[in-house]
Amino acid sequence: MPIPLRIYITPFAERGVLESSKWSCDMAKKAVDVVNTIWSKASIVFAIKDCLTDKPLDMAKSARNNDQKVLDVLSLRHDPDNAVHIYLLNPIENLSAGGGSYLHSDPEPASFVQWYGNDFANGRAWAHELGHLMSVDHVEIDYTNERQAAALRGNLMTKGLSVGSDLTKQQIETARGSKLVKRFGG
């Protein structure tokens, strides 16, 4: 049973001046194809339930570099509806993360994902955030251990802006056993 996603394409505004959005519903569908290719290793599938253009998030550019603050504001915008809420945003300057996730957010599990410019990069970042919603933690790489570094360099959950999409057996087991997957029939 696919995990339902409610997509909110969320443009920014500053002092009422709207910024154009890089995302579209077609681009979101292409990114979900990448997400599903990555998570197919765990037999986990995501499906877009709805894709909507949300009201602009009127927030000063200087306040956008705190991923916790951005997700706090976004996650409280909508009532629970038995879907994972995904907020698709334009790139955010000086943000330390590529997105953010709340496993037990109020009102629903929620993530935001920045625009990275191409289907694979967008989908990979999105798959990473969904990994967090499925209780999969970041991978810390000890670069002094060359063997470990080589084995984990391409991992989806590597901390920072990586390009990996690999999953370990333990990550697959964690995701499959997560509350989120079990909630939707996994």
C-alpha positions, 0 to 999 in steps of 0.5 A, spaced: 500 500 500 503 506 497 504 511 503 500 518 501 503 524 500 500 531 500 504 536 496 504 543 497 508 547 492 510 553 497 512 559 494 516 565 498 514 572 499 517 577 503 513 583 505 508 581 500 512 581 494 511 574 491 517 570 489 516 565 483 516 558 484 521 553 481 517 547 483 511 545 479 506 538 480 509 535 474 516 536 477 514 533 483 511 527 480 518 526 477 522 527 483 517 522 486 519 517 481 526 518 483 524 517 491 520 510 489 526 508 485 531 509 491 526 506 496 524 500 492 530 497 495 525 496 501 519 495 497 516 502 500 512 506 495 510 513 495 504 516 491 502 523 491 495 524 493 494 531 492 499 536 489 497 543 491 500 550 490 500 553 497 499 560 500 506 564 499 510 563 506 511 571 507 518 570 511 524 575 510 530 572 507 534 573 513 529 568 517 529 562 512 536 560 514 533 556 520 530 549 517 527 548 524 523 555 524 521 554 516 518 547 518 515 549 524 511 554 520 509 550 515 507 544 519 502 548 522 499 550 516 494 544 515 489 540 518 491 532 519 488 528 513 492 522 513 497 523 509 504 525 509 505 533 508 511 535 503 512 542 502 516 544 496 520 550 496 525 554 492 532 554 494 534 557 501 541 561 501 545 559 507 540 553 510 545 548 513 540 542 511 537 540 504 530 540 508 527 538 514 523 533 517 518 532 523 517 524 525 511 526 530 509 533 527 503 537 529 498 535 525 502 530 521 508 527 519 511 533 515 518 535 511 520 540 506 525 539 501 528 545 497 529 545 489 536 543 487 535 544 479 534 537 477 529 531 477 535 526 481 537 531 486 530 533 488 528 526 488 534 524 492 533 530 497 526 528 498 528 521 499 533 523 504 527 527 508 522 521 507 528 516 510 528 521 517 520 520 517 521 513 517 526 513 523 532 512 519 538 517 522 544 520 518 550 516 517 556 519 520 562 517 516 569 517 519 574 519 513 580 517 517 577 510 516 578 509 508 574 502 508 568 505 511 568 512 507 568 508 501 562 503 503 558 509 506 560 515 501 554 513 496 549 512 502 542 516 502 542 518 509 549 521 509 549 528 513 550 534 508 549 535 501 551 528 498 549 525 492 548 518 494 542 513 494 544 507 497 541 504 503 544 499 508 540 492 510 539 496 517 536 502 514 531 498 510 529 494 516 529 500 520 524 504 515 520 497 514 519 497 521 517 504 522 511 507 525 510 511 518 510 505 514 506 500 519 501 506 519 499 505 512 499 498 511 507 496 510 
